[in-house]
Each structure stands twice: as structure tokens, then as C-alpha cells.
Amino acid sequence: MRRHRFAKIIATLGPATSAPETIRSLFAAGVDVFRLNFSHGDHDGHRRCFEAIRGTESATGRPIGVLLDLQGPKLRVGQLAGGSAMLEEGGSFVFDLDPAPGGPERVTLPHPEVFTALKPGTNLLVNDGKIRLEVETCGANFAGTRVRIGGEISDHKGVNIPDAVLPISPLTDKDRKDLALGLELGADWVAASFVQRPQDVLMLREAIAGRAGLVTKLEKPSAIRRLDEIIELSDAIMVARGDLGVELPPEDVPSISRRIVRACRSAGKPVIVATQMLESMVSSPVPTRAEASDVATAIYDGADAVMLSGETAVGRYPVETVDIMHRIIARVECDPHYREQIDAALTSPKPTAADAISDAMRRIAQTLSVAAAVTYTNSGSSSLRAARERPSAPVLSLTPHMNTARRLALVWGLHSVLSKDVDHVEEMVDQACRTAAAEGFANAGDRLVVMAGMPFGMSGTTNLLRIARVPSPATAHRAPEPASGHSPTRDRRS
């Protein structure tokens, strides 16, 4: 079951899509990775969804990725007398640690660590930025502010502080429990919120300990200021445009999103564009034209994946939403201008054998119009290098490890297949041809370009490129014996 597109689709599961039959329908419509959002739901519900995903995987024979999205710290005000209060523009308002119900003059902000990071001039945003306040005076247990944009404040509304780096860990006690469950189940990716600096990424990597890939969600201006360092430390990046749009001026979000996508492409790290992509389809069977254009823009920019949140978690038309997103992606990728933009954004290969081979693979795929590029990979690194080059042909990624195949479901252009180890080049080429034909990527007579590492027994090598032609069934030969003088070893591929 192959997808006739390169970019991938991530869909969030929720009350509207937790039934096993709905999950199967979403996968059939085009979902490549399912997101379990631990900001909502309970452990039993997430466990049932995970088991349903793996059931769909078994039924279809296709590796499916699972993304565990941690909630992260949430800064919220306390309670107000009567449940809400009106803040007038130009008035004064105090945040403090007093647990008594608040009113139009004050409210508790039960996060003492926040007050240590404030200074006069710092902006505080309440209720997704609808209310804006500026700190005038502050101390260890209070902040006196001036209301710059007023409005109604109600119980437990969220607070954003875009101007400060807060001394807060990206992992709460709840996150650690959620992470333990996700890793126990076998999540392929973990998405982390509230990352402010590279040190936060290192803390998250230590907690995950290599048991899943780390997706760093870029939500904070402080993280954008250290973008290259954070990308380098992450396995993948999510452009969380909703949170960025709260903490940054809206006019800055499109250019910053594009900058993030290009930086990830240059680094060879998968990048996800997320939030409100087809938001109107929560209640409508068709998207707005602006939303369709928004999805298309992310694809033109070269994103590895686009993500649906409420559209599939709580929406009335989850399967239709996935189908429309699939159709938008496929249509964009048929546009000649798409390939022009993708090629224009290519960066020069690094001076390594692996990058040189990957660059040559892309050029051969384009020059010879090959049916597919085939990579042999153990950890996934060879396939990631191939995807970084954005070849014109789909990439058939062969791996002996299911966890690698599932993780690569997130990556642009990759179609992962479980394969057995090979011992020599002729067997490698024969397996590549047979798999490409069986998976619907090539017919007899079609050319393939095959990328692997030699010797097969050495990990971390990508140094071999082979052009092959798929034989007809009548002429297909059995895997030959190793060449004279060659002592094969079991494959520990790059």
C-alpha cells in the first residue's frame, strides 16, 4: 500500500476518532503517523488508541508511526470571584501568590518561579494573547502591571511571557508519567513543549534515553533565537504555529515558519508544520480556500509532514479532512513549480562520503528518471540523508528493524519496508528489485538507484551506489553466491 505523494500526514486522535474502525479509515484515507495528545484524555484511553493503531498496522502490513505529544508546563491564573473579571485598558492589575479568589484588581499566578524572571517592561499575555499587560513593578511574589489591551479574564486562563526565559523545566511530573507510559507502549516519537533553550533539549534527550525520536516543538521566541543549536540537538522539529502566533506578532509567523523549514532541510532533520491547517473542517465538510492555500504553502516550502489537530480529534469530518489534505498535497507535488522550488532550496552536501553518495543519488534519479531510489538502512540515517536531497523519485527504505521503519514514516518521500539482511552486492540488488516490484514502485525494465554501505558488516558507512534494472519474472535470477575472495558478514547497515 503505497502513497502517491512525498509529504506525510499526521493526525491527532481524540473522542471523534478513537474507535479502531475509524483509525483504520483514517489510515486508508492517508494518515502516516498518529498523534496521541497527552494534554487531553487518560492513560487507558491512550493505551486503547495505541493498540488500535498497531492493530491497523498488522492488518495492512504497513509500518505506522506513533507520536506521543507531552503537555509540558502550563502557566495559568487561579480563580476569580464570580468566575471572571473585566480588565479595562490603561488600568492596573496585579499578579501575586495569594490563593484568595481574584477580581478586577488582582489574581493569583501560582508559579513563584515566574516572578524571579520578570522585570519592568516585560509583557504578559493572557487568554492566547487577547489580553496584554506590561510589568511596571515586580518582586519575588508579585508583579504590578499596566493593562495595554483589556478584556475579560476568567478562571484558569493561560499566561504567556514571550520576553523572558523562565527557570522552568520542560518536563512536569505529569509529563514524566505520560512519557513512561508512551515509552512502555512503544511510541516512535516524543514531542516536547515549552523548550526555551538547548539545555532543555538535552534534558529531554536524557529522559527519553534513545527509546524514541525527539520532536522539539518550537513555540517560544527564545528557542527561535537559538534555532540552529536546537535543531542540531533534536531528531525532528515541529513548527507549532499556534503558540508562536501568541508569543510573536502574527505578521512574523509566516517568515519564521519558512525559516525553520529551510533550516531543518539544510540540517537533514524532519520538520512538521502544525496548527489550524484545516481548522474550519472541525464543523464543515470542506475547507476554506485560505486553508487549502496554507497547506499548499507548507508543501511548496518542503515540509516533511503537515499535522491535523482538532480537525481529526474532535471534528465532525475527520476522514474527509485527511482525504482533502492528501489531495492538496498530491496536487501541489504535481505542479512543475513545486519541483523548481524544492530544487532551488537544496544546500551543498557536506564533505563526507555519505553526503556525496546521497547527492549523486539525487542527480542519477533525475537524469535517468529512475522509478525509485532504494536505501538500505539500520538506524535510519542513510534514508534520512536520501530524503534530505528531495530526489524526484520516491525512496524505498529497506530495514530489518520495525522501530526504524515506523520512525521513518514521518519523513518526506520514504516508504519503509521490512527486509532481511543481505550478504553481498548481488543479493542486495536482487532484493531491491524484487521489493520495488512487489510494493508497486517499479515494473520490469524500470531503473532503480540503490544506496548502501560497504562492507556490510561495518556500521555507519554509506559509500555504495548502484544502478539496477528490474528484471522480468522470466529472467529474474536467484541471489548469487558471494564473489570470489569475498567473506560476507551479517549486515549492520548505516
Secondary structure as UniProt FT lines:
FT   STRAND          8..13
FT   TURN            15..17
FT   HELIX           20..29
FT   STRAND          33..37
FT   TURN            38..39
FT   HELIX           43..60
FT   STRAND          65..69
FT   HELIX           81..83
FT   STRAND          84..87
FT   TURN            89..90
FT   STRAND          92..96
FT   STRAND          106..108
FT   HELIX           112..115
FT   TURN            116..117
FT   TURN            120..121
FT   STRAND          123..126
FT   TURN            127..130
FT   STRAND          131..139
FT   TURN            140..141
FT   STRAND          142..149
FT   STRAND          151..154
FT   TURN            155..156
FT   STRAND          158..160
FT   TURN            162..163
FT   HELIX           173..185
FT   STRAND          189..192
FT   HELIX           198..208
FT   TURN            209..210
FT   STRAND          213..218
FT   HELIX           221..225
FT   HELIX           227..233
FT   STRAND          236..240
FT   HELIX           241..247
FT   HELIX           250..252
FT   HELIX           253..267
FT   STRAND          271..274
FT   HELIX           279..282
FT   HELIX           289..301
FT   STRAND          305..308
FT   HELIX           310..313
FT   HELIX           318..333
FT   HELIX           336..344
FT   HELIX           353..368
FT   STRAND          372..376
FT   HELIX           381..388
FT   STRAND          395..399
FT   HELIX           402..407
FT   HELIX           408..410
FT   TURN            412..413
FT   STRAND          414..418
FT   HELIX           425..438
FT   TURN            439..440
FT   TURN            444..445
FT   STRAND          447..452
FT   TURN            456..457
FT   TURN            459..460
FT   STRAND          464..469
FT   TURN            473..475
FT   TURN            484..485
//
